[in-house]
Amino acid sequence: MTKDTCVAKVIMNKDDKIYVAGHAGLVGAAIVRKLQSEGFLNIVVRTHKELDLTRQQDVETFFFEERPAFVIVAAAKVGGIYANNTYPADFIGINLQIQTNVIDAAYRSGVKKILFLGSSCIYPKFAPQPIKEDSLLTGPLEPTNEWYAVAKISGIKMCQAYRLQYNWDAISGMPTNLYGPHDNFHPENSHVLPALIRRFHEAKVSGLKEVVVWGTGSPLREFLHVDDLADAVLFIMQHYSDLSHINVGSGKEVSIKELAELVKEVVGYEGCLTWDLSKPDGTPRKLMDNSKLESLGWHAKIPLREGLIDTYKWYVEHYAK
């Protein structure tokens, strides 16, 4: 990759205007909470109804009117295996539109620094474990989410291209599998962890004797509480500036079977757990190498069990109603 030598590192001050794209989602909401708790109160947000990020002219108008100094891109069309398989055009088209519009308008309106957030699914299906940043584009993607992954890879490359051509402080962070308050608990379109929480809760409430889970339970996954990610985002904005994207993870992995048993315990479901072997497992293992970020001084803090208890409590209070 071309060497990155010309970009001046910039730091956010407490009174700088910061735009968080996707503030109502799992990631964006956590980032806003973190910024506010640290005294960054000049935060700009827009709901989807107020600003559709797929509409180029609307995005340009917003940026040139508001003139934020810093931008964090947490807006995206996201979902699990079922959703990716069912809506491939949405997952590649909507994400390409959002990130292209936001990154370009941010640069042209004078934003000092932008952080684009992707996902660990950008890496090849059989990448060496733990996955280093330089594994990107070294092999075929996981077919069940390739449309989303291709869009996110394009976002990383767009940031790199603007950095190289314009000497602009555009960086990318790649979180592992996330969970926490404000997650999507849709019965079909959610990721594995919120889907399990909802399924076990509804089974408990309904008195069902069995809960069926997709696959064999053998794949290994790394999970990071979204509040840990928000902490990492602020850390990266203040301490990282480089051409390469940077991994953000917990460094710990668990099998889907172990995860399901843990969720079952946290929810308090006492029925049986059955595995539907006809359904896909997805990538067999996806542990990221977080050594680059850890070498800068950041480490995840929230244990999985503690994070699950927190997430289930939020689900019961807000979503289950």
MARLO-759094 format. One record per residue (C-alpha): residue number from 0; residue in three letters; x, y negated, z negated. Coordinates in nm, 3 decimals. Layout:
BEGIN
REC  resi  resn     east    north       up
REC   NUM   ALA        X        Y        Z
...
***
This chain:
BEGIN
REC  resi  resn     east    north       up
REC     0   MET    0.000    0.000    0.000
REC     1   THR    0.114   -0.354    0.073
REC     2   LYS    0.297   -0.509   -0.220
REC     3   ASP    0.104   -0.769   -0.419
REC     4   THR    0.334   -1.062   -0.497
REC     5   CYS    0.160   -1.394   -0.426
REC     6   VAL   -0.149   -1.408   -0.647
REC     7   ALA   -0.142   -1.633   -0.952
REC     8   LYS   -0.297   -1.477   -1.264
REC     9   VAL   -0.579   -1.680   -1.420
REC    10   ILE   -0.735   -1.661   -1.768
REC    11   MET   -1.097   -1.725   -1.870
REC    12   ASN   -1.157   -2.000   -2.125
REC    13   LYS   -1.460   -2.003   -2.355
REC    14   ASP   -1.624   -2.293   -2.166
REC    15   ASP   -1.569   -2.151   -1.814
REC    16   LYS   -1.882   -2.069   -1.616
REC    17   ILE   -1.908   -1.692   -1.568
REC    18   TYR   -2.153   -1.521   -1.334
REC    19   VAL   -2.246   -1.163   -1.423
REC    20   ALA   -2.413   -1.000   -1.124
REC    21   GLY   -2.653   -0.726   -1.235
REC    22   HIS   -2.697   -0.854   -1.590
REC    23   ALA   -3.021   -0.661   -1.649
REC    24   GLY   -2.868   -0.318   -1.586
REC    25   LEU   -2.678   -0.079   -1.810
REC    26   VAL   -2.336   -0.231   -1.739
REC    27   GLY   -2.432   -0.595   -1.687
REC    28   ALA   -2.633   -0.617   -2.009
REC    29   ALA   -2.341   -0.480   -2.210
REC    30   ILE   -2.099   -0.725   -2.047
REC    31   VAL   -2.325   -1.021   -2.129
REC    32   ARG   -2.354   -0.903   -2.491
REC    33   LYS   -1.976   -0.872   -2.517
REC    34   LEU   -1.905   -1.211   -2.363
REC    35   GLN   -2.155   -1.381   -2.593
REC    36   SER   -2.016   -1.207   -2.901
REC    37   GLU   -1.669   -1.336   -2.810
REC    38   GLY   -1.787   -1.695   -2.768
REC    39   PHE   -1.825   -1.713   -2.390
REC    40   LEU   -2.158   -1.892   -2.377
REC    41   ASN   -2.152   -2.052   -2.030
REC    42   ILE   -2.289   -1.739   -1.864
REC    43   VAL   -2.496   -1.756   -1.545
REC    44   VAL   -2.743   -1.478   -1.463
REC    45   ARG   -3.025   -1.425   -1.214
REC    46   THR   -3.292   -1.156   -1.204
REC    47   HIS   -3.350   -0.966   -0.881
REC    48   LYS   -3.671   -1.164   -0.834
REC    49   GLU   -3.479   -1.491   -0.868
REC    50   LEU   -3.190   -1.384   -0.644
REC    51   ASP   -3.187   -1.087   -0.407
REC    52   LEU   -2.818   -1.010   -0.361
REC    53   THR   -2.884   -0.828   -0.032
REC    54   ARG   -2.987   -1.161    0.127
REC    55   GLN   -2.671   -1.335    0.245
REC    56   GLN   -2.809   -1.688    0.275
REC    57   ASP   -2.965   -1.676   -0.072
REC    58   VAL   -2.637   -1.557   -0.223
REC    59   GLU   -2.440   -1.831   -0.050
REC    60   THR   -2.684   -2.097   -0.168
REC    61   PHE   -2.659   -1.971   -0.526
REC    62   PHE   -2.278   -1.976   -0.531
REC    63   PHE   -2.242   -2.320   -0.378
REC    64   GLU   -2.501   -2.465   -0.616
REC    65   GLU   -2.380   -2.300   -0.938
REC    66   ARG   -2.003   -2.290   -0.864
REC    67   PRO   -1.908   -2.026   -1.123
REC    68   ALA   -1.538   -2.006   -1.208
REC    69   PHE   -1.537   -1.631   -1.273
REC    70   VAL   -1.750   -1.344   -1.141
REC    71   ILE   -1.807   -0.989   -1.264
REC    72   VAL   -1.986   -0.766   -1.014
REC    73   ALA   -2.194   -0.510   -1.204
REC    74   ALA   -2.487   -0.514   -0.959
REC    75   ALA   -2.537   -0.192   -0.764
REC    76   LYS   -2.786    0.066   -0.643
REC    77   VAL   -2.709    0.366   -0.866
REC    78   GLY   -2.850    0.712   -0.937
REC    79   GLY   -2.778    1.080   -0.987
REC    80   ILE   -2.744    1.372   -0.746
REC    81   TYR   -3.115    1.388   -0.659
REC    82   ALA   -3.136    1.017   -0.583
REC    83   ASN   -2.818    1.017   -0.373
REC    84   ASN   -2.940    1.312   -0.169
REC    85   THR   -3.286    1.162   -0.122
REC    86   TYR   -3.196    0.800   -0.042
REC    87   PRO   -2.855    0.803    0.135
REC    88   ALA   -2.936    0.495    0.347
REC    89   ASP   -3.023    0.293    0.037
REC    90   PHE   -2.707    0.397   -0.146
REC    91   ILE   -2.471    0.296    0.133
REC    92   GLY   -2.670    0.005    0.281
REC    93   ILE   -2.781   -0.181   -0.031
REC    94   ASN   -2.441   -0.151   -0.201
REC    95   LEU   -2.253   -0.270    0.107
REC    96   GLN   -2.486   -0.569    0.134
REC    97   ILE   -2.458   -0.666   -0.232
REC    98   GLN   -2.082   -0.649   -0.260
REC    99   THR   -2.010   -0.807    0.080
REC   100   ASN   -2.238   -1.102    0.010
REC   101   VAL   -2.113   -1.160   -0.345
REC   102   ILE   -1.739   -1.118   -0.281
REC   103   ASP   -1.738   -1.339    0.029
REC   104   ALA   -1.953   -1.615   -0.122
REC   105   ALA   -1.748   -1.608   -0.441
REC   106   TYR   -1.426   -1.666   -0.250
REC   107   ARG   -1.564   -1.939   -0.024
REC   108   SER   -1.726   -2.128   -0.314
REC   109   GLY   -1.400   -2.148   -0.510
REC   110   VAL   -1.433   -1.874   -0.773
REC   111   LYS   -1.100   -1.834   -0.954
REC   112   LYS   -1.120   -1.461   -1.023
REC   113   ILE   -1.360   -1.178   -0.946
REC   114   LEU   -1.383   -0.828   -1.093
REC   115   PHE   -1.560   -0.567   -0.879
REC   116   LEU   -1.678   -0.258   -1.067
REC   117   GLY   -1.694    0.073   -0.887
REC   118   SER   -1.726    0.430   -1.007
REC   119   SER   -1.510    0.738   -1.057
REC   120   CYS   -1.707    0.911   -0.779
REC   121   ILE   -1.489    0.721   -0.529
REC   122   TYR   -1.221    0.986   -0.573
REC   123   PRO   -1.185    1.306   -0.366
REC   124   LYS   -1.388    1.603   -0.485
REC   125   PHE   -1.077    1.808   -0.556
REC   126   ALA   -0.839    1.533   -0.667
REC   127   PRO   -0.560    1.646   -0.905
REC   128   GLN   -0.666    1.609   -1.269
REC   129   PRO   -0.650    1.373   -1.448
REC   130   ILE   -0.719    1.146   -1.150
REC   131   LYS   -0.469    0.866   -1.090
REC   132   GLU   -0.554    0.547   -0.903
REC   133   ASP   -0.339    0.651   -0.606
REC   134   SER   -0.561    0.956   -0.545
REC   135   LEU   -0.805    0.730   -0.358
REC   136   LEU   -0.862    0.837    0.005
REC   137   THR   -0.640    1.144   -0.023
REC   138   GLY   -0.916    1.401    0.043
REC   139   PRO   -1.287    1.463    0.116
REC   140   LEU   -1.548    1.311   -0.114
REC   141   GLU   -1.814    1.498   -0.313
REC   142   PRO   -2.099    1.540   -0.056
REC   143   THR   -2.375    1.474   -0.311
REC   144   ASN   -2.268    1.112   -0.360
REC   145   GLU   -2.054    1.025   -0.059
REC   146   TRP   -2.283    0.742    0.059
REC   147   TYR   -2.245    0.557   -0.270
REC   148   ALA   -1.874    0.637   -0.286
REC   149   VAL   -1.804    0.507    0.065
REC   150   ALA   -1.975    0.179   -0.023
REC   151   LYS   -1.776    0.142   -0.344
REC   152   ILE   -1.448    0.223   -0.168
REC   153   SER   -1.534   -0.053    0.080
REC   154   GLY   -1.578   -0.294   -0.212
REC   155   ILE   -1.233   -0.209   -0.347
REC   156   LYS   -1.079   -0.254   -0.004
REC   157   MET   -1.261   -0.584    0.046
REC   158   CYS   -1.115   -0.719   -0.278
REC   159   GLN   -0.770   -0.602   -0.172
REC   160   ALA   -0.808   -0.758    0.172
REC   161   TYR   -0.916   -1.096    0.034
REC   162   ARG   -0.632   -1.078   -0.219
REC   163   LEU   -0.376   -1.012    0.054
REC   164   GLN   -0.506   -1.261    0.309
REC   165   TYR   -0.609   -1.545    0.079
REC   166   ASN   -0.390   -1.491   -0.231
REC   167   TRP   -0.712   -1.472   -0.433
REC   168   ASP   -0.733   -1.304   -0.774
REC   169   ALA   -0.979   -1.031   -0.671
REC   170   ILE   -0.949   -0.712   -0.876
REC   171   SER   -1.139   -0.385   -0.912
REC   172   GLY   -1.211   -0.160   -1.209
REC   173   MET   -1.324    0.201   -1.181
REC   174   PRO   -1.531    0.317   -1.480
REC   175   THR   -1.591    0.682   -1.553
REC   176   ASN   -1.943    0.817   -1.623
REC   177   LEU   -2.125    0.560   -1.836
REC   178   TYR   -2.413    0.576   -2.082
REC   179   GLY   -2.579    0.364   -2.347
REC   180   PRO   -2.862    0.115   -2.408
REC   181   HIS   -3.042   -0.011   -2.094
REC   182   ASP   -2.958    0.306   -1.900
REC   183   ASN   -3.191    0.437   -1.630
REC   184   PHE   -3.401    0.719   -1.778
REC   185   HIS   -3.605    0.792   -1.464
REC   186   PRO   -3.701    1.163   -1.452
REC   187   GLU   -3.558    1.213   -1.100
REC   188   ASN   -3.324    0.925   -1.016
REC   189   SER   -3.112    0.901   -1.333
REC   190   HIS   -2.767    1.034   -1.412
REC   191   VAL   -2.715    1.353   -1.611
REC   192   LEU   -2.690    1.212   -1.963
REC   193   PRO   -2.999    0.985   -1.968
REC   194   ALA   -3.189    1.256   -1.777
REC   195   LEU   -3.106    1.505   -2.054
REC   196   ILE   -3.210    1.261   -2.326
REC   197   ARG   -3.548    1.204   -2.163
REC   198   ARG   -3.605    1.571   -2.085
REC   199   PHE   -3.530    1.690   -2.439
REC   200   HIS   -3.729    1.407   -2.598
REC   201   GLU   -4.039    1.475   -2.386
REC   202   ALA   -4.007    1.847   -2.453
REC   203   LYS   -3.988    1.779   -2.827
REC   204   VAL   -4.289    1.547   -2.823
REC   205   SER   -4.493    1.787   -2.605
REC   206   GLY   -4.395    2.097   -2.799
REC   207   LEU   -4.245    2.271   -2.493
REC   208   LYS   -4.058    2.592   -2.565
REC   209   GLU   -3.808    2.557   -2.281
REC   210   VAL   -3.603    2.287   -2.107
REC   211   VAL   -3.452    2.363   -1.764
REC   212   VAL   -3.123    2.197   -1.668
REC   213   TRP   -2.966    2.191   -1.321
REC   214   GLY   -2.662    2.402   -1.231
REC   215   THR   -2.437    2.632   -1.429
REC   216   GLY   -2.330    2.391   -1.701
REC   217   SER   -1.964    2.455   -1.617
REC   218   PRO   -1.858    2.120   -1.462
REC   219   LEU   -1.649    1.897   -1.687
REC   220   ARG   -1.728    1.529   -1.723
REC   221   GLU   -1.578    1.228   -1.898
REC   222   PHE   -1.820    0.984   -2.062
REC   223   LEU   -1.767    0.627   -2.177
REC   224   HIS   -2.012    0.424   -2.385
REC   225   VAL   -2.110    0.110   -2.198
REC   226   ASP   -2.007   -0.110   -2.493
REC   227   ASP   -1.656    0.030   -2.458
REC   228   LEU   -1.666   -0.056   -2.089
REC   229   ALA   -1.779   -0.411   -2.167
REC   230   ASP   -1.485   -0.445   -2.404
REC   231   ALA   -1.254   -0.317   -2.129
REC   232   VAL   -1.403   -0.558   -1.874
REC   233   LEU   -1.319   -0.860   -2.088
REC   234   PHE   -0.973   -0.716   -2.155
REC   235   ILE   -0.910   -0.660   -1.782
REC   236   MET   -1.030   -1.008   -1.688
REC   237   GLN   -0.778   -1.155   -1.932
REC   238   HIS   -0.485   -0.916   -1.892
REC   239   TYR   -0.493   -0.753   -1.547
REC   240   SER   -0.417   -0.887   -1.201
REC   241   ASP   -0.298   -0.648   -0.933
REC   242   LEU   -0.376   -0.520   -0.585
REC   243   SER   -0.458   -0.169   -0.706
REC   244   HIS   -0.785   -0.091   -0.879
REC   245   ILE   -0.760    0.026   -1.240
REC   246   ASN   -0.931    0.324   -1.407
REC   247   VAL   -1.147    0.275   -1.717
REC   248   GLY   -1.233    0.586   -1.917
REC   249   SER   -1.239    0.754   -2.256
REC   250   GLY   -0.973    1.012   -2.174
REC   251   LYS   -1.195    1.290   -2.314
REC   252   GLU   -1.407    1.541   -2.125
REC   253   VAL   -1.692    1.776   -2.208
REC   254   SER   -1.870    2.048   -2.010
REC   255   ILE   -2.227    1.980   -1.901
REC   256   LYS   -2.329    2.280   -2.114
REC   257   GLU   -2.164    2.130   -2.422
REC   258   LEU   -2.321    1.794   -2.341
REC   259   ALA   -2.669    1.946   -2.309
REC   260   GLU   -2.631    2.124   -2.644
REC   261   LEU   -2.514    1.800   -2.807
REC   262   VAL   -2.805    1.599   -2.664
REC   263   LYS   -3.045    1.871   -2.774
REC   264   GLU   -2.906    1.844   -3.127
REC   265   VAL   -2.916    1.462   -3.136
REC   266   VAL   -3.273    1.453   -3.005
REC   267   GLY   -3.382    1.724   -3.248
REC   268   TYR   -3.529    1.961   -2.987
REC   269   GLU   -3.559    2.317   -3.120
REC   270   GLY   -3.668    2.507   -2.806
REC   271   CYS   -3.463    2.704   -2.553
REC   272   LEU   -3.225    2.568   -2.289
REC   273   THR   -3.231    2.742   -1.946
REC   274   TRP   -2.998    2.679   -1.650
REC   275   ASP   -3.133    2.659   -1.293
REC   276   LEU   -2.849    2.820   -1.097
REC   277   SER   -3.011    2.730   -0.763
REC   278   LYS   -2.933    2.361   -0.818
REC   279   PRO   -2.596    2.198   -0.732
REC   280   ASP   -2.327    2.136   -0.991
REC   281   GLY   -2.155    1.847   -0.815
REC   282   THR   -1.782    1.790   -0.859
REC   283   PRO   -1.629    2.066   -1.079
REC   284   ARG   -1.413    1.829   -1.282
REC   285   LYS   -1.370    1.452   -1.296
REC   286   LEU   -1.129    1.330   -1.562
REC   287   MET   -0.957    1.001   -1.493
REC   288   ASP   -0.601    0.905   -1.577
REC   289   ASN   -0.637    0.595   -1.794
REC   290   SER   -0.266    0.551   -1.863
REC   291   LYS   -0.236    0.225   -1.666
REC   292   LEU   -0.503    0.051   -1.876
REC   293   GLU   -0.382    0.211   -2.199
REC   294   SER   -0.027    0.090   -2.129
REC   295   LEU   -0.166   -0.264   -2.136
REC   296   GLY   -0.308   -0.204   -2.484
REC   297   TRP   -0.672   -0.101   -2.433
REC   298   HIS   -0.828    0.220   -2.569
REC   299   ALA   -1.188    0.348   -2.595
REC   300   LYS   -1.330    0.343   -2.947
REC   301   ILE   -1.681    0.498   -2.953
REC   302   PRO   -1.702    0.880   -3.003
REC   303   LEU   -1.952    1.067   -2.783
REC   304   ARG   -2.176    1.186   -3.068
REC   305   GLU   -2.196    0.836   -3.218
REC   306   GLY   -2.270    0.691   -2.875
REC   307   LEU   -2.545    0.946   -2.810
REC   308   ILE   -2.715    0.869   -3.139
REC   309   ASP   -2.706    0.498   -3.050
REC   310   THR   -2.841    0.562   -2.701
REC   311   TYR   -3.122    0.792   -2.814
REC   312   LYS   -3.229    0.538   -3.076
REC   313   TRP   -3.251    0.271   -2.806
REC   314   TYR   -3.445    0.506   -2.576
REC   315   VAL   -3.704    0.582   -2.843
REC   316   GLU   -3.745    0.213   -2.932
REC   317   HIS   -3.764    0.075   -2.578
REC   318   TYR   -3.812    0.336   -2.309
REC   319   ALA   -4.014    0.618   -2.462
REC   320   LYS   -4.302    0.378   -2.527
***
